[in-house]
Amino acid sequence: MDNDFNKYNEAAEMLKILAHPVRLCIVKGLLENGGCNVSHMQECLGAPQSTISQHLQKLRSAGIVTGSRNGLEIKYTVIDERVKVLLPILFNKR
C-alpha cells in the first residue's frame, strides 16, 4: 500500500462533491440528457432554482460541470471525464 495520501486528495475532493443525492441526480441527468438548463432541472427535481444553483456552483467550482450561455439560457454539461466513467458504474449502466 502507498501511504502518500497527498496524491489521493484530488480524487477524494471530487467524491466529496458528488456525495450528495441532489448533486448525483443533477450529474446523472446531465449525462443522460447531454446537458440541460436550470429550468429543466427544476421541473425534474421539484427543487427551487436557488437550491439547484447552489449545487451547480459546487459542481462548477470542482470542475465537474460547465455552463455555456446562449442568450439568457445557460446549458450545463459534465466536463470531468472521470465522472463520465464513474456515474454509469455507480448506477450499473455501462
trRosetta pair geometry for C-beta under 8 A, 3 or more apart (Angstrom, degrees):
i j d omega theta_ij theta_ji phi_ij phi_ji
2 7 7.8 -26 130 51 132 128
4 7 5.6 41 115 7 102 107
5 8 5.2 -60 -160 38 57 114
5 9 7.1 84 145 -51 75 81
6 9 5.8 -25 -163 -14 41 117
7 10 7.8 -40 -179 17 42 99
8 11 5.6 -62 -164 47 59 109
8 12 5.6 60 141 -27 84 110
9 12 5.6 -62 -145 39 29 111
9 13 6.2 30 159 -21 67 106
10 13 5.9 -54 -149 33 29 111
10 14 6.6 28 153 -18 63 105
11 14 5.7 -53 -150 35 34 112
11 15 6.4 31 153 -16 66 107
11 82 7.9 -126 -118 176 85 162
12 15 5.7 -56 -148 39 32 111
12 16 6.4 38 151 -25 65 103
13 16 5.5 -50 -149 31 33 115
13 17 6.7 34 153 -19 64 101
13 62 6.8 -172 138 -133 99 108
14 17 5.9 -54 -154 33 33 111
14 18 6.5 22 152 -10 65 110
14 62 6.2 135 -111 176 63 125
14 64 7.0 135 -144 -76 91 110
14 80 7.1 168 -141 -175 129 159
14 82 6.8 30 154 90 163 137
14 83 7.3 -135 180 -65 121 99
15 18 5.7 -60 -145 45 34 107
15 19 6.0 46 153 -40 67 107
16 19 5.5 -51 -145 22 29 120
17 20 7.7 -60 170 8 36 105
17 23 6.6 -130 155 159 68 160
17 58 5.7 179 -145 150 99 104
17 59 6.5 135 165 -97 123 54
17 62 4.4 -24 -74 -56 170 166
17 64 6.4 -170 115 -24 141 142
18 23 6.0 -148 -134 114 37 118
18 24 5.9 77 -178 -82 78 80
18 27 6.7 -36 -125 9 95 158
18 64 7.4 159 -68 -116 92 157
18 83 7.1 -180 -83 -120 135 108
18 86 7.8 -22 -145 112 174 141
19 23 7.9 19 52 63 26 126
19 24 7.8 32 -114 -50 15 111
20 23 4.3 67 69 16 102 110
20 24 6.6 -175 80 -12 48 85
20 55 7.2 -146 99 -128 138 109
21 24 5.7 -56 -145 37 30 112
21 25 6.2 31 157 -20 65 107
22 25 5.6 -55 -149 37 31 113
22 26 6.3 34 152 -21 65 104
22 45 6.9 64 -142 -150 92 140
22 47 6.9 57 -135 -59 128 166
22 51 7.3 -84 -170 153 161 108
22 52 7.9 -134 170 -102 122 59
22 55 5.4 -110 117 -96 114 156
23 26 5.5 -49 -145 34 35 113
23 27 6.3 30 157 -15 66 106
23 55 5.1 -159 -83 -166 81 112
23 58 6.8 -64 -101 84 136 123
23 59 6.1 170 -148 -65 107 109
24 27 6.0 -58 -146 40 29 107
24 28 6.1 29 156 -19 65 110
24 87 7.8 161 -157 -123 79 101
24 90 7.7 -107 -152 123 120 153
25 28 5.8 -55 -142 39 28 112
25 29 6.2 28 158 -18 63 109
25 45 6.5 117 121 -102 137 109
26 29 5.9 -61 -150 39 26 110
26 30 6.3 26 154 -20 64 107
26 41 6.3 21 -121 -138 92 130
26 45 7.6 -11 -75 -64 80 141
26 52 7.2 144 -98 -146 129 86
26 55 5.9 155 -15 126 156 131
26 56 7.0 -140 -180 -77 155 75
26 59 6.9 -121 101 -43 134 157
26 65 7.9 -61 133 -46 113 155
27 30 5.7 -52 -146 34 31 112
27 31 6.4 30 156 -17 64 105
27 59 6.9 -176 -72 -128 100 138
27 64 6.7 -49 -105 154 124 126
27 65 7.1 -137 -104 -57 82 115
27 78 5.9 80 -153 -90 83 124
27 83 6.2 -89 -171 174 136 129
27 87 6.1 -148 126 -91 110 143
28 31 5.9 -58 -152 37 29 110
28 32 6.3 23 155 -15 65 111
28 87 5.7 -177 -95 -170 73 129
28 91 6.5 91 -126 -38 127 151
29 32 5.7 -58 -142 40 31 108
29 33 5.9 3 167 3 68 116
29 36 6.9 -54 139 24 105 132
29 41 6.9 133 99 -111 151 83
29 44 6.2 120 -128 124 152 163
30 33 6.4 -71 -136 51 23 93
30 34 7.8 -90 174 89 54 8
30 35 5.6 23 -158 -101 85 41
30 36 6.5 -133 -106 20 65 84
30 65 6.5 -60 -170 -113 176 123
30 76 5.9 -73 -114 111 130 94
30 77 6.0 160 180 -132 115 36
30 78 5.0 132 111 -32 124 94
31 34 8.0 27 -174 -68 22 32
31 78 5.5 -5 -72 10 82 145
31 83 8.0 -144 -68 132 128 94
31 84 6.5 161 -119 -123 120 68
31 87 5.7 164 0 86 165 152
31 88 7.7 -137 146 -52 149 85
33 36 5.1 9 107 -41 143 113
33 40 7.7 -174 150 142 168 146
34 77 7.2 -20 166 -117 49 106
35 75 4.9 61 149 165 122 101
35 76 5.8 -174 -153 87 86 42
35 77 3.7 -39 -88 -81 118 86
35 78 7.8 -149 -80 3 78 63
36 40 4.1 -91 170 75 126 144
36 41 6.3 148 101 -48 117 81
36 75 6.6 -83 -166 -145 8 79
36 76 6.7 -21 65 51 48 83
37 40 5.3 101 58 8 68 100
37 41 7.3 -128 106 -3 39 92
37 73 5.1 -60 -102 -166 147 100
37 74 6.1 123 -129 72 90 52
37 75 5.5 -60 -68 -94 78 56
37 76 7.0 128 -107 4 33 84
38 41 5.4 -56 -149 38 38 114
38 42 6.2 46 151 -27 69 100
38 49 5.8 67 154 -141 126 89
38 52 5.5 141 -149 110 93 135
38 53 6.5 13 -125 -70 141 81
38 56 7.2 -74 -93 -29 102 155
38 74 7.1 36 -14 64 100 97
38 76 7.6 78 -57 -11 68 122
39 42 5.6 -48 -151 29 32 116
39 43 6.8 32 152 -17 62 102
39 49 8.0 -8 -85 -101 53 109
40 43 5.8 -53 -154 34 34 111
40 44 6.4 26 152 -13 66 109
41 44 5.8 -60 -146 42 32 108
41 45 5.7 5 166 2 71 117
41 47 7.7 -40 138 54 89 103
41 52 5.1 132 113 -146 130 145
42 45 6.5 -68 -131 50 20 92
42 46 7.6 79 174 -88 53 14
42 47 6.5 -118 -128 66 58 61
42 48 7.4 0 -128 -159 104 14
42 49 5.8 -22 -84 -77 130 71
42 52 6.2 -102 -72 -15 73 152
43 46 7.7 10 -179 -65 21 53
45 52 6.7 145 55 -84 148 113
47 51 4.6 -97 164 80 114 134
47 52 5.6 133 96 -50 115 91
48 51 4.8 97 63 3 83 102
48 52 7.2 -155 96 -2 45 86
49 52 5.8 -59 -149 40 34 109
49 53 6.0 36 154 -22 68 109
50 53 5.6 -54 -144 37 29 114
50 54 6.5 34 155 -23 63 103
51 54 5.9 -53 -153 31 30 111
51 55 6.7 24 152 -12 63 105
52 55 5.8 -58 -152 39 34 109
52 56 6.2 34 151 -20 68 108
53 56 5.5 -53 -143 38 32 113
53 57 6.4 40 154 -27 64 102
54 57 5.7 -49 -151 28 30 115
54 58 7.0 29 152 -15 61 101
55 58 5.9 -53 -156 34 36 109
55 59 6.4 32 149 -15 67 108
56 59 5.5 -57 -147 41 35 112
56 60 6.0 37 154 -21 69 105
56 65 6.6 -77 -151 79 76 141
56 67 7.5 51 173 -56 127 123
56 76 6.2 -99 -137 -103 122 155
57 60 5.7 -52 -143 37 29 110
57 61 6.2 31 156 -21 64 107
58 61 5.8 -52 -144 36 29 112
58 62 6.4 21 157 -12 62 110
59 62 6.0 -62 -149 41 28 106
59 64 4.5 -85 -167 68 79 115
59 65 4.4 27 135 18 117 111
60 63 7.6 40 178 -70 33 26
60 64 7.5 -90 -69 50 21 73
60 65 5.7 -60 -76 76 62 83
60 66 6.7 100 -125 -102 86 42
60 67 6.9 -31 -98 -9 128 99
62 80 7.8 -26 122 -53 92 146
63 79 7.0 -88 172 82 68 111
63 80 6.0 103 121 -74 80 106
64 78 6.5 -38 161 -140 73 79
64 79 7.1 143 160 49 22 74
64 80 4.6 -45 -126 -3 54 132
64 83 5.5 76 -148 -35 97 160
65 76 5.1 20 171 -177 129 104
65 77 6.5 162 -152 83 82 30
65 78 5.5 -52 -97 -99 77 48
65 79 6.4 126 -133 8 24 87
65 80 7.8 -57 -48 -1 42 95
66 76 7.1 169 86 -146 32 63
66 77 6.2 -19 59 61 78 80
66 79 4.9 38 -4 -24 109 136
67 74 4.2 13 -180 175 122 115
67 75 6.7 151 -153 73 67 35
67 76 4.9 -33 -93 -91 80 72
67 77 7.9 148 -95 16 34 67
68 74 6.9 153 70 -156 29 66
68 75 5.4 -22 60 60 85 90
68 77 7.3 5 2 8 106 111
69 73 7.2 147 -153 85 56 45
69 74 5.2 -32 -93 -98 66 77
70 73 5.2 -20 67 71 85 97
70 74 7.8 157 21 -94 67 29
70 75 6.6 23 5 -8 113 108
78 83 5.7 -126 -171 98 124 124
78 84 6.0 151 119 -72 127 86
80 83 4.1 66 87 8 108 111
80 84 6.9 180 94 -14 57 83
81 84 5.3 -50 -150 32 39 117
81 85 6.7 32 154 -14 66 103
82 85 5.9 -62 -157 39 33 106
82 86 5.9 29 151 -21 70 115
83 86 5.5 -55 -132 41 33 111
83 87 6.0 35 171 -26 69 106
84 87 6.9 -42 -134 26 18 107
84 88 7.9 13 164 -6 48 104
85 88 7.1 -71 -169 37 29 101
85 89 6.9 21 148 -14 65 115
86 89 5.7 -69 -158 39 35 112
86 90 6.2 34 153 -23 74 107
87 90 5.5 -51 -144 34 35 113
87 91 6.3 4 165 6 68 109
88 91 6.2 -71 -141 55 29 91
88 92 7.9 -95 167 72 58 10
88 93 4.6 -96 -154 83 84 76
88 94 5.5 118 141 -98 121 39
89 92 7.4 29 -173 -77 29 33
89 94 6.9 44 -84 -84 62 88
